[in-house]
Amino acid sequence: DDDDGGGGGEGKEGKEARSRVQVMHDKPLPPKPKPIDAYFTRDYNMVNPGHKHVGVQGGFLIVKPNMDAFNEYVSIVLEGDFHQGSGWEGKGYGGYFGAQQIQGVCSYYYDYKHPGTAVELDKCYYNVMADGPRQEKTNRCRDGKDTCRDCREMPVEEIYSVHFTLCSKPWHCPAWVGQNSVTKDICAKFHGEWFRIREDLEKDGAL
């Protein structure tokens, strides 16, 4: 079977692989044979709830190698058609931290220039940051939905990757000053897993 970037072809293994991909807001993967060129999560912490074009979270990005896409990226950056507030080409892909860099240009590229070719992964499973789902002052869901899941309640064994931002880097031995008990608890578990994996690598002679 041909590989479409979505976890294999139409065979049994390909279908099983696609079924295991956890997609944000339970959206379906693009239908075959449409290719999937990128996977990422979004950073809802950087915008107010309801922002139309949320930026890509820069700490996690999977892309299918493609020289045409690379050259188009380069041309977009070199042209520099970025407007303060309204973002790239003035289309609304801006107004948040990193909008001029990868967070904004990736959102602009895959949402506006090439819609339907990328998948927003569920941030409770991928690139997990231990961030709360609601704004502290308004109690509104950061993703703009009426209800939102607290990713800090996810069993650690079900998580695929962690981004050490709020939790800080494990080797810094942080005290997590200013974080609430829920965040501190999950950060402690994340750090424990990091040290466990590192110890395993040392024992296997990989470090």
C-alpha positions as CSV (number, residue, x, y, z in Angstrom):
1,D,0.0,0.0,0.0
2,D,1.1,3.5,-0.7
3,D,2.0,5.6,2.4
4,D,-0.1,8.8,2.5
5,G,1.6,10.1,5.7
6,G,-1.4,9.1,7.8
7,G,-0.1,5.8,9.1
8,G,0.0,3.5,6.1
9,G,-2.2,2.6,3.2
10,E,-5.7,1.1,3.0
11,G,-4.5,-2.3,4.3
12,K,-5.4,-3.6,7.7
13,E,-2.3,-2.2,9.4
14,G,-2.8,1.2,7.8
15,K,-6.4,1.4,9.0
16,E,-5.5,0.3,12.5
17,A,-2.7,2.9,12.6
18,R,-5.1,5.7,11.5
19,S,-7.6,4.6,14.2
20,R,-5.0,5.1,16.9
21,V,-4.3,8.7,16.0
22,Q,-5.8,11.0,18.7
23,V,-7.2,14.0,16.9
24,M,-8.2,17.3,18.7
25,H,-12.0,17.7,19.2
26,D,-12.5,14.2,17.8
27,K,-12.3,15.5,14.2
28,P,-11.8,12.8,11.6
29,L,-8.6,12.3,9.7
30,P,-8.6,13.7,6.1
31,P,-10.2,11.0,3.8
32,K,-8.0,8.9,1.6
33,P,-6.4,9.4,-0.8
34,K,-5.8,13.0,0.4
35,P,-2.3,13.2,1.8
36,I,-1.5,14.3,5.4
37,D,1.6,16.5,5.2
38,A,1.9,17.6,8.8
39,Y,0.8,16.8,12.4
40,F,0.9,19.4,15.2
41,T,-0.8,20.7,18.3
42,R,-2.1,24.3,18.8
43,D,-1.2,26.7,21.6
44,Y,-4.5,27.9,23.0
45,N,-2.7,29.5,25.9
46,M,-1.4,32.3,23.6
47,V,-4.8,33.6,22.5
48,N,-8.2,34.5,23.9
49,P,-11.0,32.0,23.6
50,G,-12.6,32.1,20.3
51,H,-9.6,33.4,18.3
52,K,-10.3,32.3,14.8
53,H,-6.7,31.3,13.8
54,V,-4.9,29.7,16.7
55,G,-1.2,29.3,16.3
56,V,0.7,26.0,16.1
57,Q,2.6,25.0,19.3
58,G,6.2,25.4,18.2
59,G,7.5,22.6,20.5
60,F,6.0,19.7,18.4
61,L,5.8,19.5,14.6
62,I,5.8,16.4,12.4
63,V,6.1,17.1,8.6
64,K,6.5,14.9,5.6
65,P,9.7,16.0,3.8
66,N,8.8,17.9,0.7
67,M,11.2,20.3,-1.2
68,D,8.3,22.2,-2.8
69,A,6.8,22.9,0.6
70,F,10.2,23.9,2.0
71,N,10.8,26.3,-0.9
72,E,7.3,27.8,-0.4
73,Y,8.0,28.3,3.3
74,V,11.2,30.1,2.4
75,S,9.4,32.3,-0.1
76,I,6.8,33.2,2.4
77,V,9.4,34.2,5.0
78,L,11.5,36.2,2.5
79,E,8.5,38.1,1.2
80,G,7.7,39.0,4.8
81,D,4.0,40.0,4.2
82,F,3.3,40.1,8.0
83,H,1.0,42.7,9.5
84,Q,1.1,43.7,13.2
85,G,-2.0,42.3,14.8
86,S,-3.6,40.7,11.7
87,G,-0.6,38.5,10.9
88,W,0.5,36.8,7.7
89,E,-1.0,38.5,4.6
90,G,-3.3,40.3,7.0
91,K,-5.5,37.1,7.2
92,G,-5.7,36.9,11.0
93,Y,-2.8,34.6,11.5
94,G,-1.2,36.8,14.2
95,G,-1.7,38.6,17.4
96,Y,0.0,36.2,19.7
97,F,3.5,35.2,20.8
98,G,5.5,33.6,18.0
99,A,3.1,34.7,15.2
100,Q,6.0,35.9,13.1
101,Q,7.9,32.6,13.6
102,I,6.9,29.0,13.4
103,Q,3.7,29.3,15.5
104,G,2.1,31.7,13.1
105,V,3.6,30.8,9.7
106,C,2.7,27.1,10.2
107,S,-0.9,27.9,11.0
108,Y,-1.0,30.2,8.0
109,Y,0.6,27.6,5.7
110,Y,-1.6,24.7,6.6
111,D,-4.9,26.4,7.4
112,Y,-4.9,29.1,4.7
113,K,-2.4,28.2,1.9
114,H,-3.0,24.4,2.0
115,P,-6.2,23.6,4.0
116,G,-7.0,20.0,4.8
117,T,-3.4,18.7,4.5
118,A,-2.5,18.8,8.2
119,V,-4.0,17.3,11.4
120,E,-4.3,18.9,14.8
121,L,-3.5,16.3,17.3
122,D,-5.1,16.0,20.7
123,K,-2.9,18.0,23.1
124,C,-4.0,15.6,25.9
125,Y,-1.9,12.9,24.3
126,Y,0.8,14.7,22.3
127,N,3.0,17.6,23.3
128,V,1.4,17.7,26.7
129,M,2.3,20.8,28.8
130,A,0.4,20.4,32.0
131,D,-1.6,23.6,31.3
132,G,-5.1,24.1,32.7
133,P,-8.0,24.0,30.2
134,R,-9.7,27.2,31.4
135,Q,-8.7,30.8,31.8
136,E,-8.2,31.7,35.5
137,K,-10.1,35.0,35.4
138,T,-13.0,34.1,33.2
139,N,-13.2,30.3,33.6
140,R,-13.8,30.1,29.9
141,C,-12.4,27.1,28.0
142,R,-9.1,28.2,26.3
143,D,-10.0,26.4,23.1
144,G,-13.3,28.4,22.8
145,K,-15.5,25.4,23.3
146,D,-18.4,25.2,25.8
147,T,-16.8,22.2,27.6
148,C,-13.1,21.3,27.8
149,R,-11.2,18.3,29.2
150,D,-8.4,18.8,31.7
151,C,-5.4,17.1,30.2
152,R,-3.7,17.1,33.6
153,E,-6.1,14.2,34.5
154,M,-4.9,12.0,31.7
155,P,-3.2,8.8,32.9
156,V,0.5,9.2,32.3
157,E,0.7,5.8,30.6
158,E,-1.6,7.0,27.8
159,I,0.4,10.1,26.9
160,Y,2.8,9.9,23.9
161,S,5.0,13.0,24.4
162,V,5.5,15.7,27.0
163,H,6.7,19.3,26.5
164,F,8.5,20.5,29.5
165,T,7.4,24.2,29.7
166,L,5.2,24.8,32.7
167,C,6.8,21.8,34.4
168,S,10.3,23.1,33.6
169,K,13.2,20.9,32.6
170,P,13.7,17.8,34.9
171,W,17.4,18.4,35.3
172,H,16.7,21.9,36.8
173,C,15.0,20.4,39.9
174,P,12.3,23.0,39.9
175,A,10.0,23.9,42.8
176,W,7.0,24.8,40.6
177,V,6.5,28.0,42.5
178,G,3.1,29.6,41.7
179,Q,1.6,26.4,40.2
180,N,-1.5,24.9,41.8
181,S,-1.5,21.4,43.3
182,V,-3.0,19.7,40.2
183,T,-0.2,21.0,38.0
184,K,2.5,20.2,40.6
185,D,1.2,16.6,40.8
186,I,1.3,15.9,37.1
187,C,4.6,17.7,36.7
188,A,6.1,15.4,39.4
189,K,4.8,12.4,37.5
190,F,6.3,13.7,34.2
191,H,9.6,14.3,35.8
192,G,9.6,10.8,37.3
193,E,9.0,9.3,33.9
194,W,11.8,11.3,32.4
195,F,14.3,10.1,35.0
196,R,13.0,6.5,34.7
197,I,13.5,6.6,30.9
198,R,17.0,8.2,31.3
199,E,18.0,5.5,33.8
200,D,16.8,2.8,31.4
201,L,19.0,4.3,28.6
202,E,22.0,4.4,30.9
203,K,21.5,0.8,31.9
204,D,21.3,-0.2,28.2
205,G,24.5,1.7,27.5
206,A,22.7,4.2,25.2
207,L,24.1,7.2,27.1
